[in-house]
Amino acid sequence: MTEVATLSKNRNPKALDKEQLLNDYRIIQESRQASLMGRKEVFMGKAKFGIFGDGKELAQLAMARYFKKGDFRSGYYRDQTFMFAIDQLTVKEYFAQLYAHTDVEADPASAGRLMNGHFATRSLNENGTWKNLAEMKNSSADISPTAAQMPKLLGLAYASKLFKENKDLHELKEFSSKGNEVAWGTIGNASTSEGMFFETINAAGVLQVPMIVSVWDDGYGISVPNEYHTTKGSISEILKGLQRNDDQKGYEIFVVKGWDYEGLDRAFENAARIAREEHVPVMIHVIEMTQPQGHSTSGSHERYKSAERLEWEKNHDCILKYREFLIERGVATPEILDKIDLEAKQYVKSEKEAAWKSFSESIKNELTEAVALIKEVAGNSSNKTAILQVAEELGKTLNPIRKDVISSVRRALWLTRMDSESIKSDLKSWYVKQQKLNEDRYNSHLYSQSEFSVENIKALSASYDEEAPLVDGREILQACFDSILERDPRFFAFGEDVGKIGDVNQAFSGLQAKYGELRVTDTSIRECTIIGQGLGAALRGLRPMAEIQYLDYIYYALMTLADDVASLQYRTKGGQKAPLIVRTRGHRLEGVWHAGSPIGMLLHSLRGILICVPRDMTQAAGMYNTLLEADEPALVIECLNGYRLKERMPNNIGEFKVPLGIPEILREGTDMTVVTYGSMCRILMEAASELETMGISIEVIDVQTLLPFDTTGVIGKSIEKTNRVLFADEDVPGGASAFMMQQVIEDQKAYYSLDSEPATLAAKAHRPAYSSDGDYFSKPSVDDVVEKIYGMMHEVNPSKYPNII
């Protein structure tokens, strides 16, 4: 570990010209003014909340100097100076995000969907195709949870390793220059206490990837000082064991003061060289930083910092120290710097005002239209006085937002409910038009809206030779993965036990030996960063398959999946994508662990990710072929008890594609529709045979995917025929079965086709007990299905179906 500050003693200033040094001063002053004015905008009620990068400016400036085209950032919400310095954020855009301007041209990072300080570059063209990332300075889209930027940082760096070492990727010049890119991460000192930080740091050290982690250390985590966060009060101290030496690979670790211009410059210069040329991870611990305005607009730091600490922060403000440096070295006089200070303040003020004008005028125009239409309605309404009052109150609104306008229009329409349609038709038409606009502003791009959306991928059925062999299900997957690895160099698979033994169920058996460790790779036990590793690589144009060994292990990775992967296209309004495939296995197996089927939890957490639940390995293979032509992330849950079951080998194993969102009718019937997925399909088919002997005909439907769910109304049409429905699965009561019921009964209007109460059949509320008996008494069995359906038919016709029990 190197104390970089000592390297700069008695050292001449770096050979940077005067113009550049002064321009740097201008950038950090503009950034500081943006922080100061941003805080005031919140207190004036023009923005909801603010969190700013004041006190961190000088280090970010140094980092920006060595950030090159093709590089990627994965940082946090105080990195505004860095984004200004690499020319990927303007002051006007910064304030547009503070105001939540929904125009993507105004706020390219998030189109007003995220609070301020969340940065992103747009990796995609409007049609969803990739831009030339190798010619851009890139920032992955920020998320708020502390340390949550770390897992994908690993993946962004890991992609460089693949681009460098896999020669088949060298032709993908729009994504990489043979792996010459560095992934730059930033994190606050307090956030280094999170498990995601430590997991990422360890994984990057093992993988030896070009990753630079900068820790912005201002001594606090909101009100809590370092001694409560970190052993020894210093993250670099406790990570000394990671320092590489002549015999062992590891990290290069630097410590530098956040107000020391020369030390910062030397640290980032060395870090960039080591990471870029040697593919060695680096950590830069930037200490003695300050936070002049405190954590955020939610409170003042005077409440928890001593007078002595506040005075120290004032004297060690990085901008003050840089100013002293420029004057001491004869680069500028105080008068020149005062002039820059004034110009920076005036510039930021004018850009802030321009951002506010652009934001507010679009709403004011809508307000003006709405007021005029409401008044027009009032003139002919029986409720004239009340409607005019709505118009008057709306017109007087100070700093109106879109909610004020739309809410007033809705209330005016309430008041016209007894009037004729002709009186309110213009207002209603205007409201409907605005609703469509607002749908795009606030609700679009949860899933892909490009030509690569799964709904646009053409299905192709599996075909079979007349003498197609019966093989184990895992051999179907093995053949499918072999075909994918051969045809697409961007595809690689990794996870616990995936490599040498070919995963715990042998679907990758022999494929590491055939294609090499870069393509089929073992990892340590670290689910969170397995997902991050895939996410970062997918952000850089690769097609990763990240394996979570068993479905219940996904809890370790749920936060990254939910907060980052699932919301990526939404929170960038189609500006970034990460078509990561997460492969796992679950459903029926014996015991409390590995046997759960927490699908409801996944459905409610992972909107934005496709959830595929194939009943066998042929279906799974077809889904993988489909997903690799699409641009959306997906979770595929294979059936744990299906790998040794026999299936026919398709002759187009690498080509056939299962349509996602379209259920398959496995067995036609007339008395009842039964909807299920995964391992329960076999249970239902066996039960159907038993029920047939009792004179009951059931139609068994495999939904195949839960997200998307039955996009063509297959289930509703079936219920129109049978007039009864049962939703069966292995989740807890009220889990995925309740989701399916809502989708069909409410969205498909199946309620109107029912002659009997809709029903569900799920597992017990607890996790399944061990042994075959535990499975039988915990999860739905063939016996349970038969008796449930027979009981429903007994209610319909007791004489034909007398009570069994």
PEBELQUI-V298943 format. One line per field, one symbol per residue. ss: DSSP state (H for helix, E for strand, C for the rest). A space follows every 50 residues. Layout:
ss: ???
This chain:
ss: CEEHHHHCCCCCCCCCCHHHHHHHHHHHHHHHHHHHHHHHHHHCCCCCCC CCCCCCHHHHHHHHHCCCCCCEEECCCCCHHHHHHCCCCCHHHHHHHHHC CCCCCCCCCCCCCCCCCCCCCCCECCCCCECCHHHCCEECCCCCCCCCCH HHHHHHHHHHHHHHHCHHHCCCCCCCCCCCCCEEEEEECHHHHCHHHHHH HHHHHHHCCCEEEEEECCCEECCEEHHHCCHHHCHHHHCHHHECCCCCCC EEEEEEECCCHHHHHHHHHHHHHHHHHHCCCEEEEEECCCCCCCCCCCCC HHHCCCHHHHHHHHHCCHHHHHHHHHHHCCCCCHHHHHHHHHHHHHHHHH HHHHHHHHHHHHHHHHHHHHHHHHHHHHHHCCCHHHHHHHHHHHHCCCCC CHHHHHHHHHHHHHHCCCCCHHHHHHHHHHHHHHHHHHHHHHHCCCCCCC CCCHHHCCCECCCCCCCCCEEEHHHHHHHHHHHHHHHCCCEEEEECCCCC CCCCCCCCCCHHHHHCCCCEEECCCCHHHHHHHHHHHHHCCCEEEEECCC HHHHHHHHHHHHHHHCCHHHHCCCCCCCCCEEEEEECCCCCCCCCCCCHH HHHHHCCCCEEECCCCHHHHHHHHHHHCCCCCCEEEEEEHHHCCCEEECC CCCCCCECCCCCCEEEECCCCEEEEECCCHHHHHHHHHHHHHCCCCCEEE EECCEEECCCCCCHHHHHHHHHCCEEEECCCCCCCHHHHHHHHHHHHCCH HHHCCCCCEEECCCCCCCCCHHHHHHHHCCCHHHHHHHHHHHHHHHCCCC CCCCC
